[in-house]
Amino acid sequence: MSIRIKLLLSYTGMLIVSLLVVALTAGLFAITATGDIRSFRDFYKVHYQLNPLTEQEESIFLELKYLAKNEPDRLEDGKLLEEYDFKLKTVRAGLYVRRESNQVFESRTFNQPELEHYLPAYDLDNNQIRNTFNIGERFYAYAKFDFRFSDGAKGGVFVIRERSPFGEVVRKLLPVLVILLVAVIVAANLLLYRWITRSVVKPLELLRGSAERIKEGQLRHSLDLRSKDEIGQLNETFENMRKRLLESVELRLRDEESRKELISNISHDLRTPITNIKGYIEGIRDGVADTPEKMDKYVNIIYSKANDLDKLVDELFLYSKLDLNQVPFQFEHADIVGFLDDCIDEQRYVAKEKGIELEWDERPKSAVPVVADFEKLKRVVLNMIGNAQKFTDKPYKTIRVSVRGDSNQVTVEIRDNGIGISPEDIPHIFDRFYRAERSRNSSTGGSGLGLAIARQIVEGHGGSIWASSEQGVGTSFYFTLKRPTNKEGAAVDDDTHSDH
């Protein structure tokens, strides 16, 4: 059963219960107003013509009316009138008979001395035999019949009942009020049903439609429901789920493309040294290396290509382990300045052979403590220095190292004055197997894993790595490391013990 049908049935049930409550309340109200449960049926007759008497009173009135028409003189018999008055008393009414302007009989039920002055004038045509009148704050309803006695005198017989004025007003207005109340209840339920349907069922149908589209793979269709209720919260959660699914699918597609590119790049980078090795081995087999000098040259080339192949496999294996978080880090507190001194000293001779000056830009005068795994961090620094060495093209080639820090972290910069990197390549240089040089020539670039490994290691330290470059001017590589903290969580100042 759908929610819409459940809501319809629930509101219909509520409407029926409300109408029953209204009917019961109206009945109890009528009984309270009249004070007589026996008059309940008459009280609830929905008509606008006044009906002042009950069935018993009406029966007695008809008997008196019959006497007035056929034996009018008997209406002067006091004993007979007392008998009729007694019958009327049992139903809480009274009798009044007049002749001309004189009173023939008045029931003691009324106890109203001014009664005869408020009775209507004679109407022998009896055009209106039922009506009401007030004496002060007391309200009376009557049925009367005017006639002539046998001697021609005018007479009138009244059956009178005192009623509550409030009860009469209620009796007249109650049908209108009941109809109005029923109309209000029905309208309110319809409006409430429409409002609930629009605010609950319609958004749920939109969510269902969105879920159907997601099932069909359409993840780019957003559902914009701005309500702040539980439905809105459900929509927000659903929309977040859709975005996460879309991101997951896009990530899977990117991973698939990366996997294809990775396989292609690995195939290319492995095939190149293997092809060279095979070519030189075939040359040896075919006797091309027919002198000891040629043989040594071929063997050295084969050895060099095998080393390149071993290095590529080693870097690929390291990157895979870093990417899967399978490489443990051994963090320690030490001076980054002393560590960089060691790296510069290690690479200075190699750089000098290439005509490159590798020095500090401005060496800090005091120790700068950091938290790092210096064995892995060395690979980051050497990869950056090696990358800078490959792309320096000025007559005076320089690589400068600098360190600056704040209270929370230390930033290391390695800057060269090489050819620079184009703006469209900057966002991708830390991706695996990415090369700004599209031909993937090993003479102008490495495996494409060096900077990707550097990013994995730096991010493993909880730091960040980035680059800025201007073509024709040079490139700067940056990475950050955390400062050590004391027991209170404050950063440790300089002059900390250094292992370098």
Secondary structure, DSSP 4 states (H G I P E B T S, - for coil): --HHHHHHHHHHHHHHHHHHHHHHHHHHHHHHHHS-GGGHHHHT---SS-----HHHHHHHHHHHHHHHH-GGGGG-HHHHHHHHHHHHHTT-EEEEEETTEEEEE-TTT--TTHHHHSPPP-TT-S--EEEEEETTEEEEEEEEEEE-TTS-EEEEEEEEEE-HHHHHHHHHHHHHHHHHHHHHHHHHHHHHHHHIIIIIHHHHHHHHHHHHHHTT-----------SHHHHHHHHHHHHHHHHHHHHHHHHHHHHHHHHHHHHHHHHHHHHHHHHHHHHHHHHTT---SHHHHHHHHHHHHHHHHHHHHHHHHHHHHHHHHTT-S----EEEEHHHHHHHHHHHHHHHHHHTTEEEEESS--SS--EEEE-HHHHHHHHHHHHHHHHHT--SSSEEEEEEEEE-SSEEEEEEEE-SS---TTTGGGTTSTT--SSTT--TTT---S-HHHHHHHHHHHTT--EEEEEETTTEEEEEEEEEPPB-TTSPBP-S------
